[in-house]
């Protein structure tokens, strides 16, 4: 943790210095040699996203010959975050980039490296025209600003082996903790070697892993509680303790497999798996026998028994978006926002993004919008994800997110999965450690 804190402090100092230099007449150029306004855009290190943004840039330039949109792929070595931090420190940051989640944006905003998009004229129009007001609500930062325009939102849902459930006498997946434990009991009676959930990451303390196990279930149980807000721990004690109690019961009943296993859900070792839409192309290639609503289905995260009648269940969203960097001139920022308005004023562009990347556009109406009807008819498993976008919670708004999530694993999640702590103590230990980090 100390290494991360030193690196973060160094970033803050470097950013402050670069901003002072920029304000004092740095070498930032808002125009290229032809006199056009030049916007540099770093796309995610994903070939399909680079292709999409390059096509959008060319289309925009045809209608706006006085602007050049220069799209390039963000370097991912050693990481895309490190690439951005290095560019900021060396005053070579682009006008804007995608691939930014809310937690990393909190770090950048804390260092004044990115601008509030709500201060750039045209942002409200982009949100309205894309029909993403509800989605944007969960992206608002503690200071009231919006620093990120989410490009995609992949709700983390759960896949269930429908074939095995039917063998056990169920036509649909369980919804509550008690129902899941009942399914688990019948599973063990019929198939002693099978488990409910198999995932090696469950026992790994690495911070980012909590996005794909703890937070989907916690967000569901707490109805989207922020966990940390304005630098303070606001975690829902009841939801957190109930979740840990459920996980403890799974562990006691041998319904968890937290050691490494190869394709446990696909091969039938487990009957439940956290799942994102990026999984399906891999299944189509490696496991063509898996058919949606035949031998597997997709559902919301499990919830406490008291939420049995809830219809719209919250979950964590693996969601990233576009930010604008403070080093960019006002002219560049204005042109960049106009480019975003061009892209998101046409629903067909979001459809093209979905078709190209298999990532779910961050908008409220994808399942109701005629532009997407044919696509979802051919890809019904993805429609479930699109329907859950409005109820999905992005990463936390706190610059210390990595330390915070590391503590969740070390003090609560991992010990529970290994059967080393009781739920109440695990939650209490976690809260005490979180308060210590947040008060530093």
Secondary structure, 3 states (H helix, E strand, C coil): CHHHHHHHHHHHHHHHHHHHHHHCCCCCCCECCCCCEEEEEEECCCHHHHHHHHHHHHHHHHHCCCEEEEEEECCCCCCHHHHHHHHHHCCCCCCEEEEECHHHHHHHHHCCCECCHHHCCCHHHHHHHHCCHHHHHCCCCCCCCCCCEEEEEEECEEEECHHHHHHCCCCCCCCEHHHHHHHHHHHHHHCCCCEEEECHHHHCCCHHHHHHCHHHHHHHHHCCCCCEECCEECCCHHHHHHHHHHHHHHHHCCCEECCCCCCHHHHCCEEEEEECCCHHHHHHHHCCCCCECCCEEEECCCECHHHCCCCCCCEEEEEEEEEEECCCCHHHHHHHHHHHHHHHCCHHHHHHHHHHHCCCECCCCCCCCHHHHHHHHHCHHHHHHHHHHHHEECCCCCCCHHHHHHHHHHHHHHHHHCCCCCHHHHHHHHHHHHHHHHCC
